[in-house]
Amino acid sequence: MNVKLKRVIEEIEKTEKKISEWQEQLKQLRQQRKQLEDQEIIKSIRSMQMNGADMLKLLDGIQNGSVRFVSDAEGNMHMESGVKDAAESEDFEHENDEMV
């Protein structure tokens, strides 16, 4: 076999091996990043010192999109609630029905 061709084939094999190793390392780093992000989220939620019902209400609001967190110019996070809680809305409707 041609010496140049043999070297190119060997170089390709070494490069493919390195790519495979780097892909595995990248996969592990992404997994580690996700774990650290999850830990940070858990730490932040726990630091709010909410009771169980309020915590579930907050998490439900985040999941359904009625609660979101916004960062101000100084980098501080603030919670915004764009939609009234369903229970509050029902109570309000019942109070209006009783008034009529």
C-alpha positions in Angstrom: 0.0 0.0 0.0 1.1 3.5 -0.7 2.9 5.0 2.3 1.0 8.3 2.1 -2.3 6.6 1.8 -1.5 4.4 4.8 -0.6 7.5 6.9 -3.8 9.2 5.9 -5.8 6.2 6.9 -4.1 6.0 10.2 -4.6 9.7 10.8 -8.3 9.3 10.0 -8.6 6.4 12.5 -6.8 8.4 15.2 -9.0 11.4 14.5 -12.2 9.3 14.6 -11.1 7.9 18.0 -10.4 11.4 19.4 -13.8 12.6 18.1 -15.5 9.7 19.8 -13.6 10.4 23.1 -14.5 14.1 22.9 -18.1 13.3 22.2 -18.2 11.1 25.3 -16.6 13.9 27.3 -19.0 16.4 26.0 -21.9 14.1 26.9 -20.6 13.8 30.5 -20.1 17.6 30.8 -23.6 18.3 29.6 -25.0 15.8 32.1 -22.9 17.4 34.8 -24.2 20.9 33.8 -27.8 19.7 34.0 -27.2 18.2 37.5 -25.6 21.4 38.7 -28.4 23.5 37.3 -31.0 21.2 38.9 -29.2 21.6 42.3 -29.2 25.3 41.9 -32.9 25.3 41.2 -33.6 23.1 44.2 -31.4 25.4 46.4 -33.2 28.5 45.2 -36.7 27.0 45.8 -35.8 25.7 49.2 -34.4 29.1 50.2 -37.8 30.6 49.7 -38.9 28.9 53.0 -42.5 28.3 51.8 -44.9 25.9 53.3 -45.9 22.8 51.3 -49.1 24.2 49.8 -47.5 27.5 48.7 -44.5 25.6 47.2 -46.9 23.4 45.2 -48.8 26.4 44.1 -45.6 28.2 42.9 -44.3 25.1 41.1 -47.7 24.6 39.4 -47.7 28.3 38.3 -44.2 28.0 36.9 -45.2 24.8 34.9 -48.5 26.2 33.5 -46.9 29.6 32.7 -48.9 31.8 35.0 -45.8 32.6 37.1 -42.4 33.7 35.7 -39.2 35.1 36.9 -37.8 38.3 35.5 -34.3 39.7 35.9 -33.9 43.5 36.5 -31.0 45.6 35.3 -29.1 44.8 38.4 -29.4 41.1 37.9 -31.9 40.6 40.7 -34.7 38.1 40.0 -38.4 39.0 40.6 -41.4 36.8 40.4 -44.3 37.9 38.2 -47.8 36.4 38.3 -49.7 37.2 35.1 -52.8 35.1 35.8 -55.0 35.0 38.9 -55.0 31.7 40.7 -58.0 29.6 39.6 -59.2 29.2 43.2 -59.1 33.0 43.7 -61.0 33.5 40.5 -63.7 31.0 41.5 -64.0 32.6 45.0 -64.4 36.0 43.3 -67.1 34.6 41.0 -69.0 33.1 43.9 -68.9 36.3 45.8 -70.3 38.2 42.9 -73.1 35.6 42.5 -74.0 36.1 46.2 -74.2 39.8 45.7 -76.8 39.6 42.9 
